Amino acid sequence: MTGPDADRFVDLPAGPRICFRVDGPDDGVPLLLIAGLGIDLTSWPQRMVDGFTARGFRVVRLDNRDIGRSSTIGTPAPGRLRQLLARPRRDAYDLGDMAADAFGLLEHLEIDRVHLVGMSMGGMIAQTLTARHPDRVASLTSIFSTTGDRRVGQPARSTLLRLAKGPARTVGASVERHLGMLAHIGSPTLLPDADLERAWATGFWERGGGVRARAGVPRQIGAIQASGDRTAELRAITAPTLVVHGSADRMVHPTGGRATAAAVPGARHVEIAGMGHHLAPGVVDRLVDLTTELVRGTGVPLETAGDHR
């Protein structure tokens, strides 16, 4: 099932209401996908979800707090000056809180061990969850993410100028903003499907993402900034880890991926030539293959049931 009817909800005991979807066989190997800054669970390409389910995964996706159909957090959003100076509010939540949301979802679904895939900010959340719950994470795939060390992984100046613009206030403006940003941070060679992206951006707005992003994105930026440099924590990760980055990423410079791989013991680093900060059709199948290879390397036979309680 696809569309809003596939959305499910859980009210976490110590946190927000989380919206999520589950695809694939009930006895499939659990795989949790965590999306990035200001985007919802629908940002994972359907081709990618279908690719994982065809390989025997039970795919779980969630809306992070403050986006999509998950809870809006009531604390004030940080102002633009605070964001530029990387001075989060004292009442800001952090990546640990967002990782706890994902952990709460796993508890709700009674998943003992899970394979994690996170992109961008979602990669940071997945890294944090892996470091703090080593007994619950079987593998980690971190896609175009970084460590929090401000010396690496920084956006290009041209990207920062685009991010500094005020939020779109209509669906039409939001769609055009998305397409313009995608043309900037995407790949010059691994091109997006314009019709698919336009349809996604329209659905994202209608699902609530466009309106919630006005305050949610600054709070999510505050969460990243409040978490600081996580390099030391990444060194504690024991799960088999794959770090994927694009050589043409203007949102998170490739040094962020290199630093992540250097910090995580034994991590495999794959830098894809020409890939930008986007899951373009030309890279989706490769990402599915790379993650599947990582999971199989942990000894999990994908043709059998997943590890459930």
VODRENZA-973273 format. One record per residue (C-alpha): chain; residue number from 0; residue in three letters; x, y, z. Coordinates in steps of 0.02 Angstrom, whole numbers. Example, Ala and Ser with C-alpha at 12.3 -4.5 7.8 and 13.67 -1.06 7.14 Angstrom:
2
  chaine  num  residu      xx      yy      zz
       A    0     ALA     615    -225     390
       A    1     SER     684     -53     357
END
This chain:
309
  chaine  num  residu      xx      yy      zz
       A    0     MET       0       0       0
       A    1     THR      63     175     -41
       A    2     GLY      -4     349      -6
       A    3     PRO     -69     426     156
       A    4     ASP    -173     272     197
       A    5     ALA      -9     180     228
       A    6     ASP      37     299     370
       A    7     ARG      36     227     545
       A    8     PHE      66     316     710
       A    9     VAL     140     282     881
       A   10     ASP     134     396    1033
       A   11     LEU     302     371    1117
       A   12     PRO     298     362    1308
       A   13     ALA     430     496    1329
       A   14     GLY     422     587    1165
       A   15     PRO     320     646    1016
       A   16     ARG     195     558     907
       A   17     ILE     289     474     765
       A   18     CYS     218     435     594
       A   19     PHE     290     284     503
       A   20     ARG     263     160     363
       A   21     VAL     311     -23     346
       A   22     ASP     338    -111     179
       A   23     GLY     387    -287     136
       A   24     PRO     359    -458     215
       A   25     ASP     318    -468     400
       A   26     ASP     458    -594     423
       A   27     GLY     583    -492     321
       A   28     VAL     748    -430     389
       A   29     PRO     713    -264     477
       A   30     LEU     785    -110     391
       A   31     LEU     752      65     457
       A   32     LEU     769     214     339
       A   33     ILE     798     385     421
       A   34     ALA     774     539     312
       A   35     GLY     870     702     314
       A   36     LEU     844     883     360
       A   37     GLY     671     950     323
       A   38     ILE     612     801     220
       A   39     ASP     489     664     264
       A   40     LEU     478     476     244
       A   41     THR     416     496      65
       A   42     SER     586     565      16
       A   43     TRP     652     387       2
       A   44     PRO     625     344    -182
       A   45     GLN     493     209    -208
       A   46     ARG     617     120    -322
       A   47     MET     735     108    -172
       A   48     VAL     601      44     -54
       A   49     ASP     545     -83    -184
       A   50     GLY     725    -136    -213
       A   51     PHE     748    -173     -29
       A   52     THR     584    -265      -9
       A   53     ALA     623    -372    -163
       A   54     ARG     784    -425     -75
       A   55     GLY     689    -485      78
       A   56     PHE     693    -332     190
       A   57     ARG     551    -270     299
       A   58     VAL     572     -84     267
       A   59     VAL     521      40     402
       A   60     ARG     521     227     368
       A   61     LEU     478     367     488
       A   62     ASP     444     552     487
       A   63     ASN     570     632     604
       A   64     ARG     497     747     735
       A   65     ASP     450     918     667
       A   66     ILE     418     859     489
       A   67     GLY     288     764     389
       A   68     ARG     149     695     498
       A   69     SER     250     671     657
       A   70     SER     230     791     804
       A   71     THR     277     973     793
       A   72     ILE     386    1018     941
       A   73     GLY     325    1165    1044
       A   74     THR     491    1250    1082
       A   75     PRO     530    1412     989
       A   76     ALA     632    1396     830
       A   77     PRO     806    1472     833
       A   78     GLY     824    1634     739
       A   79     ARG     930    1652     583
       A   80     LEU    1073    1734     677
       A   81     ARG    1082    1589     801
       A   82     GLN    1087    1468     655
       A   83     LEU    1225    1565     566
       A   84     LEU    1329    1575     726
       A   85     ALA    1291    1393     771
       A   86     ARG    1223    1444     941
       A   87     PRO    1072    1332     976
       A   88     ARG     942    1380    1103
       A   89     ARG     960    1304    1276
       A   90     ASP     793    1216    1256
       A   91     ALA     842    1139    1088
       A   92     TYR     824     953    1064
       A   93     ASP     975     863     990
       A   94     LEU    1016     714     880
       A   95     GLY    1011     602    1033
       A   96     ASP     828     648    1057
       A   97     MET     792     609     875
       A   98     ALA     885     443     889
       A   99     ALA     778     405    1042
       A  100     ASP     623     432     935
       A  101     ALA     686     302     812
       A  102     PHE     730     185     954
       A  103     GLY     555     206    1025
       A  104     LEU     482     157     857
       A  105     LEU     589      -1     855
       A  106     GLU     524     -42    1029
       A  107     HIS     345     -15     971
       A  108     LEU     372    -132     822
       A  109     GLU     460    -259     934
       A  110     ILE     616    -260     827
       A  111     ASP     765    -324     925
       A  112     ARG     900    -292     794
       A  113     VAL     891    -181     644
       A  114     HIS     996    -128     495
       A  115     LEU    1002      62     482
       A  116     VAL    1012     173     328
       A  117     GLY    1017     361     354
       A  118     MET    1044     504     233
       A  119     SER    1116     674     276
       A  120     MET    1044     723     447
       A  121     GLY     965     551     449
       A  122     GLY    1140     480     437
       A  123     MET    1188     579     592
       A  124     ILE    1035     510     684
       A  125     ALA    1078     334     628
       A  126     GLN    1259     355     684
       A  127     THR    1199     412     855
       A  128     LEU    1077     268     872
       A  129     THR    1213     144     822
       A  130     ALA    1337     212     947
       A  131     ARG    1214     218    1092
       A  132     HIS    1127      51    1062
       A  133     PRO    1260     -66     993
       A  134     ASP    1160    -220    1042
       A  135     ARG    1012    -164     937
       A  136     VAL    1098    -112     774
       A  137     ALA    1161    -248     657
       A  138     SER    1235    -132     524
       A  139     LEU    1244      52     477
       A  140     THR    1240     134     306
       A  141     SER    1276     321     317
       A  142     ILE    1239     415     156
       A  143     PHE    1309     591     122
       A  144     SER    1322     631     306
       A  145     THR    1458     697     422
       A  146     THR    1528     696     599
       A  147     GLY    1481     866     669
       A  148     ASP    1663     925     662
       A  149     ARG    1646    1099     587
       A  150     ARG    1810    1079     494
       A  151     VAL    1733     950     376
       A  152     GLY    1573     922     280
       A  153     GLN    1523    1105     269
       A  154     PRO    1401    1168     136
       A  155     ALA    1467    1270      -9
       A  156     ARG    1446    1458      12
       A  157     SER    1324    1459    -134
       A  158     THR    1220    1328     -44
       A  159     LEU    1218    1429     117
       A  160     LEU    1150    1579      21
       A  161     ARG    1007    1472     -44
       A  162     LEU     971    1401     128
       A  163     ALA     963    1578     200
       A  164     LYS     807    1619      98
       A  165     GLY     643    1627     191
       A  166     PRO     525    1478     181
       A  167     ALA     404    1457      36
       A  168     ARG     224    1501      80
       A  169     THR     128    1416     -61
       A  170     VAL     135    1245    -138
       A  171     GLY     188    1318    -305
       A  172     ALA     331    1415    -229
       A  173     SER     383    1264    -126
       A  174     VAL     390    1152    -280
       A  175     GLU     492    1278    -378
       A  176     ARG     608    1303    -228
       A  177     HIS     636    1115    -218
       A  178     LEU     674    1100    -404
       A  179     GLY     793    1248    -396
       A  180     MET     885    1178    -245
       A  181     LEU     894    1007    -325
       A  182     ALA     972    1082    -482
       A  183     HIS    1102    1160    -366
       A  184     ILE    1146    1017    -248
       A  185     GLY    1107     871    -363
       A  186     SER    1226     789    -484
       A  187     PRO    1274     868    -651
       A  188     THR    1281     693    -726
       A  189     LEU    1164     584    -621
       A  190     LEU    1008     685    -662
       A  191     PRO     844     684    -568
       A  192     ASP     676     637    -643
       A  193     ALA     596     810    -651
       A  194     ASP     417     745    -660
       A  195     LEU     447     629    -512
       A  196     GLU     525     769    -411
       A  197     ARG     384     890    -449
       A  198     ALA     257     759    -395
       A  199     TRP     356     723    -237
       A  200     ALA     371     906    -189
       A  201     THR     184     933    -215
       A  202     GLY     141     780    -111
       A  203     PHE     265     833      23
       A  204     TRP     177    1001      42
       A  205     GLU       4     924      43
       A  206     ARG      58     796     173
       A  207     GLY     103     938     289
       A  208     GLY     289     947     258
       A  209     GLY     292    1118     177
       A  210     VAL     199    1207     316
       A  211     ARG     288    1117     458
       A  212     ALA     458    1148     382
       A  213     ARG     445    1335     422
       A  214     ALA     484    1306     606
       A  215     GLY     536    1124     598
       A  216     VAL     689    1147     490
       A  217     PRO     768    1280     603
       A  218     ARG     737    1168     754
       A  219     GLN     815    1020     663
       A  220     ILE     964    1129     618
       A  221     GLY     973    1174     803
       A  222     ALA     975     988     845
       A  223     ILE    1127     962     734
       A  224     GLN    1216    1111     808
       A  225     ALA    1171    1064     987
       A  226     SER    1252     894     960
       A  227     GLY    1422     968     916
       A  228     ASP    1569     863     859
       A  229     ARG    1520     679     874
       A  230     THR    1686     607     814
       A  231     ALA    1729     529     983
       A  232     GLU    1559     445     992
       A  233     LEU    1579     376     816
       A  234     ARG    1740     290     869
       A  235     ALA    1635     184     987
       A  236     ILE    1530     109     846
       A  237     THR    1554     -78     830
       A  238     ALA    1423    -120     697
       A  239     PRO    1483    -154     519
       A  240     THR    1474      15     434
       A  241     LEU    1463      78     256
       A  242     VAL    1491     263     220
       A  243     VAL    1432     325      50
       A  244     HIS    1461     500     -16
       A  245     GLY    1459     591    -182
       A  246     SER    1609     680    -254
       A  247     ALA    1498     825    -312
       A  248     ASP    1404     857    -148
       A  249     ARG    1377    1044    -116
       A  250     MET    1268    1019      38
       A  251     VAL    1386     908     138
       A  252     HIS    1562     920      71
       A  253     PRO    1642     750      34
       A  254     THR    1763     780     178
       A  255     GLY    1615     742     292
       A  256     GLY    1601     566     223
       A  257     ARG    1788     539     231
       A  258     ALA    1793     597     412
       A  259     THR    1647     483     457
       A  260     ALA    1733     332     381
       A  261     ALA    1895     376     468
       A  262     ALA    1808     390     636
       A  263     VAL    1710     226     631
       A  264     PRO    1823      76     658
       A  265     GLY    1830     -36     506
       A  266     ALA    1707      67     404
       A  267     ARG    1702      46     216
       A  268     HIS    1703     210     120
       A  269     VAL    1627     224     -54
       A  270     GLU    1637     392    -142
       A  271     ILE    1529     393    -299
       A  272     ALA    1598     499    -439
       A  273     GLY    1479     637    -492
       A  274     MET    1347     603    -358
       A  275     GLY    1274     755    -273
       A  276     HIS    1163     773    -120
       A  277     HIS    1018     677    -195
       A  278     LEU     959     499    -217
       A  279     ALA     953     510    -406
       A  280     PRO     882     368    -511
       A  281     GLY    1057     330    -573
       A  282     VAL    1123     288    -399
       A  283     VAL     973     207    -314
       A  284     ASP    1006      30    -374
       A  285     ARG    1189      42    -326
       A  286     LEU    1144     102    -151
       A  287     VAL    1024     -44    -130
       A  288     ASP    1160    -164    -188
       A  289     LEU    1292     -88     -74
       A  290     THR    1180     -98      80
       A  291     THR    1124    -274      36
       A  292     GLU    1307    -326      20
       A  293     LEU    1344    -250     191
       A  294     VAL    1199    -342     272
       A  295     ARG    1245    -508     193
       A  296     GLY    1421    -482     258
       A  297     THR    1351    -485     435
       A  298     GLY    1294    -663     405
       A  299     VAL    1108    -625     388
       A  300     PRO    1025    -735     255
       A  301     LEU     899    -620     173
       A  302     GLU     792    -763     113
       A  303     THR     743    -807     293
       A  304     ALA     642    -717     424
       A  305     GLY     708    -563     513
       A  306     ASP     757    -555     696
       A  307     HIS     598    -512     792
       A  308     ARG     549    -533     972
END
